[in-house]
């Protein structure tokens, strides 16, 4: 006998949200975030770790490559993972509210859902790619769910306070670094790069990922991931991601993420959030130049501008997508973004499969062979695969393939897959 799905107090079995009941604006925003994340993730797939933290230390960083980095940094780095994390927090509230309306065991289903997200994330991280974020989302989701019923203002204050803690830590570390003697500065730089997983020589990483086999790559990932999933999560990533999730809960309850605010509100948010965000991030680029791209000041002091600027710019992006969904509600662009958003889990893993096949030694072995400008071309090529594929898939099926597996595991009952003709 197969295990039965959880039952409600009225004896009805718990079921996932019907595709017809989804909020188009949320799906479009999720799709926009998923596509944008790849612009930065492609660095992690294709370049030695050192180049992703300080691009002046590896490869050509002039001309078109500098422009490509600048565009990616200003408009994409941290902005789209911030959006995606907002969406994860909002999705948590949306899920639990839906279950409460249907008298279903929402928190139990959430914990089950999160457990399977963790399992899939661990497989993704250790077997395929060290840049996985699913594990951190799942771990954070177990903890932040307990505040989902709070009033949005309390959630917002808590979320921003949590998000600020890593910023304060790095600020103090960076200021302290400036007053240390040369020996102490060298020691901090070594420890900081090790914490970021960038203490390996580029040549060693190239040998492992471009020429090495899958088992060698797994062995290289394991020590970094174990530290990231324990110490890194407890002391930094929970506060950053968990804080943004809770802010996302508040934004959803305020109607910001579900397109319930006025057009005037979104226009003002687009100008204010986008303008302030671009100003802060641009200032951070200037500060990097002032510090002559010295690694520790860049990672602790200059990073502050992008850390906070990304939040403001992400709110500007939210406003832009909400307005787009109003002006072009039945248009191709909104439909394409919503299709990617509805299959975001599948598309996230598909990006890994495509990129690792392209860059790693068990595939084409192009790791460290392409520069920043060329990598933007790879991103566009992957988008050109994912967008039409997502639209085609949803003409035939209710969920993405990974979404279907996730729902089936969560509800402990095989979910319908094909659309009824």
PAMIPA-669686 format. One record per residue (C-alpha): x, y, z; residue number from 0. Coordinates in steps of 0.2 Angstrom, whole numbers, plus 5000, padded with zeros to 4 digits. Each point is the difference from the previous one (the first is absolute). Example, Ala and Ser with C-alpha at 12.3 -4.5 7.8 and 13.67 -1.06 7.14 Angstrom:
// PAMIPA-669686
+------+------+------+-----+
!   xx !   yy !   zz !   i !
+------+------+------+-----+
! 5062 ! 4978 ! 5039 !   0 !
! 5006 ! 5017 ! 4997 !   1 !
+------+------+------+-----+
***
This chain:
// PAMIPA-669686
+------+------+------+-----+
!   xx !   yy !   zz !   i !
+------+------+------+-----+
! 5000 ! 5000 ! 5000 !   0 !
! 5006 ! 5017 ! 4996 !   1 !
! 5001 ! 5013 ! 5014 !   2 !
! 4985 ! 5012 ! 5000 !   3 !
! 5000 ! 5019 ! 4999 !   4 !
! 4997 ! 5010 ! 5016 !   5 !
! 4981 ! 5002 ! 5004 !   6 !
! 4992 ! 5016 ! 5006 !   7 !
! 4988 ! 5000 ! 5015 !   8 !
! 4986 ! 4998 ! 4988 !   9 !
! 5007 ! 4984 ! 4993 !  10 !
! 5005 ! 5008 ! 4983 !  11 !
! 5017 ! 4996 ! 4994 !  12 !
! 5012 ! 5015 ! 4999 !  13 !
! 5004 ! 5005 ! 4982 !  14 !
! 5012 ! 5013 ! 4992 !  15 !
! 4994 ! 5016 ! 4993 !  16 !
! 4991 ! 4998 ! 4983 !  17 !
! 5010 ! 5009 ! 4986 !  18 !
! 4984 ! 5010 ! 4996 !  19 !
! 5001 ! 5008 ! 5017 !  20 !
! 5017 ! 5007 ! 4998 !  21 !
! 5005 ! 5018 ! 5001 !  22 !
! 5007 ! 5005 ! 4983 !  23 !
! 5010 ! 5015 ! 5007 !  24 !
! 5009 ! 4989 ! 5012 !  25 !
! 5004 ! 4987 ! 4987 !  26 !
! 5007 ! 5013 ! 4988 !  27 !
! 5010 ! 5008 ! 5014 !  28 !
! 5007 ! 4982 ! 5005 !  29 !
! 5004 ! 4997 ! 4981 !  30 !
! 5009 ! 5017 ! 4999 !  31 !
! 5010 ! 4996 ! 5015 !  32 !
! 5005 ! 4982 ! 4994 !  33 !
! 5006 ! 5006 ! 4984 !  34 !
! 5010 ! 5015 ! 5008 !  35 !
! 5008 ! 4989 ! 5012 !  36 !
! 5010 ! 4991 ! 4986 !  37 !
! 5009 ! 5015 ! 4995 !  38 !
! 5010 ! 4999 ! 5016 !  39 !
! 4999 ! 4981 ! 5003 !  40 !
! 5009 ! 4998 ! 4983 !  41 !
! 5016 ! 5007 ! 5008 !  42 !
! 4999 ! 4986 ! 5013 !  43 !
! 4997 ! 4987 ! 4987 !  44 !
! 5014 ! 5006 ! 4988 !  45 !
! 5014 ! 5009 ! 5010 !  46 !
! 5012 ! 4996 ! 5014 !  47 !
! 4993 ! 5006 ! 5017 !  48 !
! 5013 ! 5014 ! 5002 !  49 !
! 4994 ! 5009 ! 4984 !  50 !
! 4982 ! 5001 ! 5006 !  51 !
! 5006 ! 5009 ! 5016 !  52 !
! 5013 ! 5011 ! 4992 !  53 !
! 5000 ! 5000 ! 4981 !  54 !
! 5016 ! 5010 ! 4999 !  55 !
! 5010 ! 4985 ! 5006 !  56 !
! 4995 ! 4988 ! 4986 !  57 !
! 4999 ! 5002 ! 4981 !  58 !
! 4997 ! 5015 ! 4989 !  59 !
! 4990 ! 5014 ! 5009 !  60 !
! 5001 ! 5014 ! 4987 !  61 !
! 4989 ! 5006 ! 4986 !  62 !
! 4984 ! 4990 ! 4997 !  63 !
! 5004 ! 4988 ! 5014 !  64 !
! 5000 ! 5014 ! 5012 !  65 !
! 4984 ! 5007 ! 4993 !  66 !
! 4992 ! 4983 ! 5001 !  67 !
! 5005 ! 4998 ! 5018 !  68 !
! 4994 ! 5018 ! 5004 !  69 !
! 4983 ! 4996 ! 4993 !  70 !
! 4999 ! 4984 ! 5009 !  71 !
! 5005 ! 5007 ! 5016 !  72 !
! 4990 ! 5016 ! 5000 !  73 !
! 4983 ! 4992 ! 4993 !  74 !
! 5001 ! 4982 ! 5005 !  75 !
! 5012 ! 4995 ! 5014 !  76 !
! 4990 ! 4997 ! 5016 !  77 !
! 4985 ! 5009 ! 4993 !  78 !
! 4992 ! 4984 ! 4993 !  79 !
! 5004 ! 4989 ! 5014 !  80 !
! 4992 ! 5013 ! 5011 !  81 !
! 4984 ! 4999 ! 4989 !  82 !
! 5000 ! 4982 ! 5001 !  83 !
! 5002 ! 4999 ! 5018 !  84 !
! 4986 ! 5013 ! 5002 !  85 !
! 4989 ! 4988 ! 4990 !  86 !
! 5005 ! 4985 ! 5011 !  87 !
! 4994 ! 5009 ! 5015 !  88 !
! 4984 ! 5006 ! 4991 !  89 !
! 4997 ! 4982 ! 4993 !  90 !
! 5001 ! 4994 ! 5018 !  91 !
! 4986 ! 5011 ! 5006 !  92 !
! 4990 ! 4997 ! 4984 !  93 !
! 5001 ! 4981 ! 5003 !  94 !
! 4995 ! 5001 ! 5018 !  95 !
! 4986 ! 5012 ! 4997 !  96 !
! 4993 ! 4988 ! 4987 !  97 !
! 5001 ! 4985 ! 5011 !  98 !
! 4992 ! 5010 ! 5014 !  99 !
! 4985 ! 5005 ! 4989 ! 100 !
! 4998 ! 4981 ! 4995 ! 101 !
! 5002 ! 4994 ! 5018 ! 102 !
! 5015 ! 4990 ! 4995 ! 103 !
! 5015 ! 4997 ! 5012 ! 104 !
! 5011 ! 5014 ! 4993 ! 105 !
! 5014 ! 5000 ! 5011 ! 106 !
! 5002 ! 4981 ! 4999 ! 107 !
! 5000 ! 5001 ! 4981 ! 108 !
! 5012 ! 5015 ! 5000 ! 109 !
! 5012 ! 4990 ! 5010 ! 110 !
! 4998 ! 4985 ! 4989 ! 111 !
! 5002 ! 5011 ! 4985 ! 112 !
! 5016 ! 5008 ! 5007 ! 113 !
! 5007 ! 4983 ! 5005 ! 114 !
! 4999 ! 4994 ! 4981 ! 115 !
! 5007 ! 5017 ! 4995 ! 116 !
! 5015 ! 4997 ! 5011 ! 117 !
! 5002 ! 4982 ! 4993 ! 118 !
! 5000 ! 5006 ! 4982 ! 119 !
! 5012 ! 5015 ! 5005 ! 120 !
! 5012 ! 4989 ! 5008 ! 121 !
! 5001 ! 4989 ! 4985 ! 122 !
! 5002 ! 5015 ! 4988 ! 123 !
! 5014 ! 5007 ! 5011 ! 124 !
! 5011 ! 4985 ! 5003 ! 125 !
! 4997 ! 4991 ! 4984 ! 126 !
! 4999 ! 5014 ! 4987 ! 127 !
! 5005 ! 5018 ! 5006 ! 128 !
! 5006 ! 5009 ! 5015 ! 129 !
! 4990 ! 5016 ! 4997 ! 130 !
! 4984 ! 4992 ! 5005 ! 131 !
! 4988 ! 5011 ! 5010 ! 132 !
! 4986 ! 4987 ! 5003 ! 133 !
! 5008 ! 4993 ! 5016 ! 134 !
! 5001 ! 5017 ! 5007 ! 135 !
! 4982 ! 5004 ! 4996 ! 136 !
! 4994 ! 4984 ! 5007 ! 137 !
! 5010 ! 5002 ! 5016 ! 138 !
! 4994 ! 5018 ! 5002 ! 139 !
! 4982 ! 4995 ! 4996 ! 140 !
! 5000 ! 4988 ! 5015 ! 141 !
! 5003 ! 5015 ! 5011 ! 142 !
! 4992 ! 5015 ! 4993 ! 143 !
! 4983 ! 4992 ! 4998 ! 144 !
! 4996 ! 5003 ! 5018 ! 145 !
! 4997 ! 5019 ! 4997 ! 146 !
! 4989 ! 4998 ! 4985 ! 147 !
! 4985 ! 5006 ! 5009 ! 148 !
! 5008 ! 5015 ! 5007 ! 149 !
! 4994 ! 5017 ! 4995 ! 150 !
! 5010 ! 5006 ! 4984 ! 151 !
! 5008 ! 5015 ! 5009 ! 152 !
! 5007 ! 4989 ! 5014 ! 153 !
! 5006 ! 4988 ! 4986 ! 154 !
! 5008 ! 5014 ! 4990 ! 155 !
! 5009 ! 5006 ! 5016 ! 156 !
! 5006 ! 4983 ! 5005 ! 157 !
! 5006 ! 4996 ! 4982 ! 158 !
! 5009 ! 5016 ! 4997 ! 159 !
! 5009 ! 4998 ! 5017 ! 160 !
! 5005 ! 4982 ! 4996 ! 161 !
! 5006 ! 5006 ! 4983 ! 162 !
! 5011 ! 5013 ! 5008 ! 163 !
! 5010 ! 4989 ! 5011 ! 164 !
! 5012 ! 4993 ! 4987 ! 165 !
! 5002 ! 5018 ! 4993 ! 166 !
! 5005 ! 5006 ! 5017 ! 167 !
! 5012 ! 4986 ! 5003 ! 168 !
! 5009 ! 5003 ! 4983 ! 169 !
! 5001 ! 5018 ! 5003 ! 170 !
! 5008 ! 4998 ! 5017 ! 171 !
! 5012 ! 4987 ! 4992 ! 172 !
! 5005 ! 5012 ! 4986 ! 173 !
! 5003 ! 5015 ! 5011 ! 174 !
! 5011 ! 4989 ! 5012 ! 175 !
! 5009 ! 4993 ! 4985 ! 176 !
! 5006 ! 5018 ! 4995 ! 177 !
! 5008 ! 5003 ! 5016 ! 178 !
! 5010 ! 4983 ! 5001 ! 179 !
! 5018 ! 4998 ! 4995 ! 180 !
! 5004 ! 4991 ! 4984 ! 181 !
! 5002 ! 4983 ! 5008 ! 182 !
! 4983 ! 5001 ! 5008 ! 183 !
! 4992 ! 5006 ! 4984 ! 184 !
! 5007 ! 4986 ! 4990 ! 185 !
! 4993 ! 4988 ! 5013 ! 186 !
! 4983 ! 5007 ! 4999 ! 187 !
! 5000 ! 5000 ! 4981 ! 188 !
! 5005 ! 4981 ! 5000 ! 189 !
! 4986 ! 4996 ! 5013 ! 190 !
! 4987 ! 5010 ! 4991 ! 191 !
! 5004 ! 4992 ! 4983 ! 192 !
! 4999 ! 4983 ! 5008 ! 193 !
! 4983 ! 5004 ! 5008 ! 194 !
! 4994 ! 5005 ! 4982 ! 195 !
! 5007 ! 4984 ! 4993 ! 196 !
! 5013 ! 5010 ! 4989 ! 197 !
! 5016 ! 4994 ! 5009 ! 198 !
! 5004 ! 4988 ! 4986 ! 199 !
! 5012 ! 5005 ! 4986 ! 200 !
! 4991 ! 5003 ! 4984 ! 201 !
! 5011 ! 4987 ! 4992 ! 202 !
! 4995 ! 4987 ! 5012 ! 203 !
! 4981 ! 5004 ! 4997 ! 204 !
! 5003 ! 4999 ! 4981 ! 205 !
! 5008 ! 4983 ! 5001 ! 206 !
! 4986 ! 4994 ! 5011 ! 207 !
! 4985 ! 5007 ! 4990 ! 208 !
! 5007 ! 5001 ! 4982 ! 209 !
! 5010 ! 4984 ! 5000 ! 210 !
! 4994 ! 4990 ! 5015 ! 211 !
! 4987 ! 4987 ! 5001 ! 212 !
! 4983 ! 5001 ! 5010 ! 213 !
! 5007 ! 4991 ! 5015 ! 214 !
! 5015 ! 5012 ! 5002 ! 215 !
! 4988 ! 5015 ! 4998 ! 216 !
! 4988 ! 4992 ! 5014 ! 217 !
! 5015 ! 4998 ! 5011 ! 218 !
! 5005 ! 5018 ! 4998 ! 219 !
! 4983 ! 5007 ! 5004 ! 220 !
! 4996 ! 4990 ! 5015 ! 221 !
! 5012 ! 5009 ! 5013 ! 222 !
! 4994 ! 5017 ! 4994 ! 223 !
! 4982 ! 4995 ! 5000 ! 224 !
! 5000 ! 4992 ! 5018 ! 225 !
! 5007 ! 5016 ! 5007 ! 226 !
! 4988 ! 5011 ! 4990 ! 227 !
! 4985 ! 4990 ! 5006 ! 228 !
! 5005 ! 5001 ! 5018 ! 229 !
! 5011 ! 5014 ! 5005 ! 230 !
! 4996 ! 5011 ! 4985 ! 231 !
! 4981 ! 4997 ! 5002 ! 232 !
! 5000 ! 5004 ! 5019 ! 233 !
! 5011 ! 5015 ! 5000 ! 234 !
! 4995 ! 5008 ! 4983 ! 235 !
! 4989 ! 4993 ! 4988 ! 236 !
! 4985 ! 4997 ! 5011 ! 237 !
! 5000 ! 5018 ! 5005 ! 238 !
! 5001 ! 5006 ! 4982 ! 239 !
! 4988 ! 4988 ! 4992 ! 240 !
! 4989 ! 4998 ! 5015 ! 241 !
! 4998 ! 5018 ! 5002 ! 242 !
! 4996 ! 5003 ! 4982 ! 243 !
! 4987 ! 4986 ! 5001 ! 244 !
! 4991 ! 5008 ! 5014 ! 245 !
! 5001 ! 5017 ! 4991 ! 246 !
! 4992 ! 4991 ! 4985 ! 247 !
! 4986 ! 4994 ! 5012 ! 248 !
! 4997 ! 5018 ! 5005 ! 249 !
! 5000 ! 5006 ! 4982 ! 250 !
! 4987 ! 4986 ! 4995 ! 251 !
! 4989 ! 5005 ! 5014 ! 252 !
! 5001 ! 5018 ! 4995 ! 253 !
! 4994 ! 4995 ! 4983 ! 254 !
! 5016 ! 5006 ! 4992 ! 255 !
! 5005 ! 4983 ! 4992 ! 256 !
! 4983 ! 4995 ! 4994 ! 257 !
! 4997 ! 5016 ! 4990 ! 258 !
! 4986 ! 5007 ! 5012 ! 259 !
! 5007 ! 5017 ! 5003 ! 260 !
! 4996 ! 5015 ! 4989 ! 261 !
! 5009 ! 5004 ! 4984 ! 262 !
! 5006 ! 5016 ! 5008 ! 263 !
! 5008 ! 4990 ! 5014 ! 264 !
! 5009 ! 4989 ! 4988 ! 265 !
! 5006 ! 5015 ! 4989 ! 266 !
! 5007 ! 5009 ! 5016 ! 267 !
! 5008 ! 4984 ! 5006 ! 268 !
! 5008 ! 4997 ! 4983 ! 269 !
! 5008 ! 5018 ! 5000 ! 270 !
! 5004 ! 5000 ! 5019 ! 271 !
! 5006 ! 4982 ! 5002 ! 272 !
! 5009 ! 4999 ! 4983 ! 273 !
! 5008 ! 5017 ! 5002 ! 274 !
! 5007 ! 4998 ! 5017 ! 275 !
! 5005 ! 4982 ! 4996 ! 276 !
! 5010 ! 5005 ! 4984 ! 277 !
! 5008 ! 5015 ! 5010 ! 278 !
! 5006 ! 4988 ! 5014 ! 279 !
! 5006 ! 4987 ! 4989 ! 280 !
! 5009 ! 5012 ! 4988 ! 281 !
! 5008 ! 5008 ! 5016 ! 282 !
! 5006 ! 4983 ! 5004 ! 283 !
! 5009 ! 4998 ! 4984 ! 284 !
! 5009 ! 5016 ! 5003 ! 285 !
! 5005 ! 4995 ! 5017 ! 286 !
! 5008 ! 4984 ! 4992 ! 287 !
! 5011 ! 5011 ! 4989 ! 288 !
! 5004 ! 5011 ! 5015 ! 289 !
! 5007 ! 4984 ! 5009 ! 290 !
! 5008 ! 4995 ! 4984 ! 291 !
! 4991 ! 4984 ! 5001 ! 292 !
! 5009 ! 4994 ! 5016 ! 293 !
! 4991 ! 4984 ! 5004 ! 294 !
! 4995 ! 5002 ! 5018 ! 295 !
! 4994 ! 5018 ! 4999 ! 296 !
! 4990 ! 4995 ! 4985 ! 297 !
! 4992 ! 4985 ! 5008 ! 298 !
! 4996 ! 5009 ! 5017 ! 299 !
! 4998 ! 5019 ! 4996 ! 300 !
! 4996 ! 5003 ! 4982 ! 301 !
! 4988 ! 4985 ! 5000 ! 302 !
! 4989 ! 5010 ! 5012 ! 303 !
! 4994 ! 5011 ! 4986 ! 304 !
! 4994 ! 4985 ! 4990 ! 305 !
! 4994 ! 4990 ! 5015 ! 306 !
! 4987 ! 5014 ! 5004 ! 307 !
! 4999 ! 5007 ! 4982 ! 308 !
! 4994 ! 4983 ! 4994 ! 309 !
! 4985 ! 5001 ! 5012 ! 310 !
! 4994 ! 5017 ! 4993 ! 311 !
! 5003 ! 4996 ! 4982 ! 312 !
! 4991 ! 4983 ! 5002 ! 313 !
! 4985 ! 5010 ! 5006 ! 314 !
! 5001 ! 5011 ! 4985 ! 315 !
! 5000 ! 4984 ! 4989 ! 316 !
! 4984 ! 4994 ! 5010 ! 317 !
! 4992 ! 5016 ! 4995 ! 318 !
! 5005 ! 4998 ! 4982 ! 319 !
! 4993 ! 4983 ! 4998 ! 320 !
! 4984 ! 5004 ! 5009 ! 321 !
! 4997 ! 5014 ! 4988 ! 322 !
! 5005 ! 4989 ! 4985 ! 323 !
! 4987 ! 4987 ! 5006 ! 324 !
! 4987 ! 5014 ! 5000 ! 325 !
! 5004 ! 5008 ! 4983 ! 326 !
! 5004 ! 4984 ! 4991 ! 327 !
! 4989 ! 4987 ! 5010 ! 328 !
! 4996 ! 4989 ! 4985 ! 329 !
! 5017 ! 5004 ! 4991 ! 330 !
! 5013 ! 4988 ! 4995 ! 331 !
! 5013 ! 5007 ! 5012 ! 332 !
! 4990 ! 4997 ! 5015 ! 333 !
! 4994 ! 4983 ! 4994 ! 334 !
! 5018 ! 4995 ! 4998 ! 335 !
! 5006 ! 5006 ! 5017 ! 336 !
! 4985 ! 4992 ! 5008 ! 337 !
! 5004 ! 4983 ! 4992 ! 338 !
! 5018 ! 5001 ! 5006 ! 339 !
! 4994 ! 5005 ! 5017 ! 340 !
! 4988 ! 4985 ! 5001 ! 341 !
! 5014 ! 4988 ! 4995 ! 342 !
! 5013 ! 5009 ! 5010 ! 343 !
! 5006 ! 4985 ! 5010 ! 344 !
! 5002 ! 4990 ! 4985 ! 345 !
! 5009 ! 5015 ! 4991 ! 346 !
! 5012 ! 5003 ! 5014 ! 347 !
! 5006 ! 4982 ! 4999 ! 348 !
! 5000 ! 5000 ! 4981 ! 349 !
! 5012 ! 5015 ! 5001 ! 350 !
! 5012 ! 4990 ! 5010 ! 351 !
! 4998 ! 4985 ! 4988 ! 352 !
! 5003 ! 5011 ! 4985 ! 353 !
! 5014 ! 5010 ! 5007 ! 354 !
! 5010 ! 4986 ! 5008 ! 355 !
! 4999 ! 4990 ! 4984 ! 356 !
! 5007 ! 5014 ! 4991 ! 357 !
! 5014 ! 5005 ! 5012 ! 358 !
! 5005 ! 4984 ! 5010 ! 359 !
! 5012 ! 4987 ! 4994 ! 360 !
! 4987 ! 4986 ! 4999 ! 361 !
! 4992 ! 5012 ! 4986 ! 362 !
! 5008 ! 5012 ! 4989 ! 363 !
! 5013 ! 5006 ! 5012 ! 364 !
! 4999 ! 5018 ! 4997 ! 365 !
! 5003 ! 5005 ! 5018 ! 366 !
! 5011 ! 5016 ! 5001 ! 367 !
! 5000 ! 5001 ! 4981 ! 368 !
! 4987 ! 5014 ! 4998 ! 369 !
! 5001 ! 5018 ! 5006 ! 370 !
! 4987 ! 5011 ! 5007 ! 371 !
! 4993 ! 5006 ! 4984 ! 372 !
! 4999 ! 4983 ! 4992 ! 373 !
! 4991 ! 4993 ! 5016 ! 374 !
! 4986 ! 5013 ! 4997 ! 375 !
! 4998 ! 4992 ! 4983 ! 376 !
! 4999 ! 4983 ! 5008 ! 377 !
! 4986 ! 5007 ! 5012 ! 378 !
! 4990 ! 5006 ! 4985 ! 379 !
! 5002 ! 4983 ! 4992 ! 380 !
! 4993 ! 4991 ! 5015 ! 381 !
! 4986 ! 5012 ! 5002 ! 382 !
! 4996 ! 4996 ! 4982 ! 383 !
! 4998 ! 4982 ! 5004 ! 384 !
! 4991 ! 5002 ! 5017 ! 385 !
! 4986 ! 5013 ! 4995 ! 386 !
! 4993 ! 4991 ! 4985 ! 387 !
! 5002 ! 4983 ! 5009 ! 388 !
! 4990 ! 5006 ! 5015 ! 389 !
! 4986 ! 5007 ! 4989 ! 390 !
! 4999 ! 4984 ! 4990 ! 391 !
! 5000 ! 4989 ! 5016 ! 392 !
! 4986 ! 5009 ! 5008 ! 393 !
! 4989 ! 4998 ! 4984 ! 394 !
! 5000 ! 4982 ! 5004 ! 395 !
! 5003 ! 4998 ! 5019 ! 396 !
! 4994 ! 5008 ! 5016 ! 397 !
! 5017 ! 5001 ! 5008 ! 398 !
! 5018 ! 5000 ! 4996 ! 399 !
! 5008 ! 4982 ! 5002 ! 400 !
! 5009 ! 5004 ! 5016 ! 401 !
! 4985 ! 5010 ! 5007 ! 402 !
! 4990 ! 4984 ! 4997 ! 403 !
! 5012 ! 4989 ! 5009 ! 404 !
! 5001 ! 5013 ! 5015 ! 405 !
! 4981 ! 5000 ! 5001 ! 406 !
! 4998 ! 4981 ! 4999 ! 407 !
! 5013 ! 4998 ! 5014 ! 408 !
! 4992 ! 5014 ! 5011 ! 409 !
! 4982 ! 4993 ! 4999 ! 410 !
! 5006 ! 4982 ! 5000 ! 411 !
! 4988 ! 4997 ! 4985 ! 412 !
! 5003 ! 5000 ! 4981 ! 413 !
! 4995 ! 5016 ! 4993 ! 414 !
! 4991 ! 5002 ! 4983 ! 415 !
! 5013 ! 5006 ! 4987 ! 416 !
! 4992 ! 5002 ! 4983 ! 417 !
! 4988 ! 5014 ! 4996 ! 418 !
! 4982 ! 4993 ! 4997 ! 419 !
! 4996 ! 5002 ! 4982 ! 420 !
+------+------+------+-----+
***
